[in-house]
């Protein structure tokens, strides 16, 4: 469905996106993950036909975004972070109007409207004035706006931005409903949301695509072992010495708690969780709790998004 080759985008001398290449098949739900300013929105705007790449090529279902932008836009539904809504209109009349703006007849839009309202869980609110809606429901109207013309690809830029926890859960269900009829692309800097919603993750850092895979697959790619949180009973100095001397540990950060407890965030040299716990018990420490300090996906993200510079003399990329 989507093929991107060497996508690059400059704003003046600044490279917002550099040489991104990827393929996305029909029906997949893909997350574009990265820090704010990493280049996620630039990628999505190019895919939506709203920006032209400075170099490279993107096609959607064989349609070239550069030479056939109007044909491409008919296949795309795009929700920017701030939905473009008309607050004085009612939901149903707004969607009918938008659908016709996107090239559908009034009859086509009215036929599609019940399904779109149901997908976005707006059926009982279709006569409400948009300005009176909560932020979460305005986001839903924005998604309905993006899919009213039955696009093949739905692009959502930060769809949970500004939502409360309950609204996030509801929005997650709405997004999953979209995959019945379309390929879905989501931009976010929230790791947990990407891992819970998406089948595949594309990580972008400083305009470069640095990782491509499923959340579970990415979790197995960390080269730095696991980051573990331990709660132990024992003397802090002795715990510090034991972790410092262990060949299983690359780094440990300790802090004391009440009643002789010590909390330690421990970077392991590999997946040595069982060995480390056995080692500490043998040394006489009481183990109160063991947990991952960060998720596996978050650990890979932190590793991939460390600041990098180009060593021009050696001609290789190095981490700093």
C-alpha positions, 0 to 999 in steps of 0.5 A, a space after each residue: 500500500 505505502 512505499 517510501 524511498 529516501 524521503 528527505 525534507 529541508 526547511 531552509 538549511 534544517 533537515 527535518 527528515 533525512 533518507 527515510 525508507 519504509 513499506 507499509 502493507 494494507 490493513 496494518 496499524 503503524 506507530 511513528 514514535 519519537 521525541 517532540 521535533 523528531 520529524 514524525 509530523 513531517 513524515 505524516 504530512 508528506 504521506 498525506 500530500 500536504 508537504 512535498 519531499 525535498 528528495 525521495 519518493 512516496 507512493 500509496 497504492 501506486 499513486 505518486 505523491 509528487 506527480 498525482 497529489 490530488 488523486 493521492 489525497 482522495 485516498 487519505 484521511 488526515 487528522 492533525 493534532 488540532 482538529 480543523 472543526 467549525 464550532 458553530 456547526 452540529 456534528 452530523 451537518 459538519 460531517 456531511 459538509 466535509 464529505 462533500 468537500 472531499 469529493 463525495 456526493 451528498 447521497 454518498 456521504 449520508 449513506 456513509 454517515 451512520 457507520 462513521 458515527 458508530 465507528 467514532 462512538 458519536 451516534 448519540 451526539 450527532 445533533 450536538 453543537 461542536 463547540 459544546 463538546 469536550 476535548 475528547 469528543 472534539 478529537 472523535 469528531 476530528 477522526 470522523 472528519 478524516 474518514 467520512 470519505 472512506 479513505 484507504 489510509 487514515 493518518 492520526 497526528 498525536 490523537 491522544 494529545 490533551 486527553 485524560 486517562 478515561 478519554 485515552 482508553 476510549 480513543 484507543 478503542 475508536 482507533 482500533 475500529 478504523 483498521 476494519 476498513 483502512 491502514 492506520 498511521 499514528 504519530 505519538 511520543 507516548 511509548 505506552 500508547 504506541 505499544 498498546 495500539 500498534 502492530 508495528 513501530 517506526 522510531 524517528 530521531 533527529 529526522 532519521 528512521 532508527 528502528 522498525 519492528 513490532 513492539 515485542 520484537 523491538 523489546 528484544 533488540 536492546 544491546 544493554 541488557 535490562 534495567 531492573 528496579 530492586 527493593 532490598 532489605 539491608 545496609 545501603 553501603 553493603 548493597 552498593 558494594 555487592 552491586 558494584 562487584 557483580 559482573 552481572 551489573 553495569 551500573 546501579 543507582 541507589 536510594 534509601 527508604 524507611 525501615 532499612 530498605 534500599 531501592 536500586 535501579 540496576 542496569 544489567 549486562 544481559 537478561 540476568 534477573 534470576 542470577 542477580 536475585 540469587 546472588 543477592 539472596 546468597 549475600 544475605 539481602 532480603 528481596 522485597 520486590 523486583 520489577 522492570 524500571 522501564 518497559 522493554 520498548 522504552 528501553 529500546 527507545 532510550 537507547 536508539 534516541 541518544 544524541 548522535 553526531 557524525 564523526 567526519 574524520 572516521 566517516 562513522 556515526 558515534 554516540 555521545 
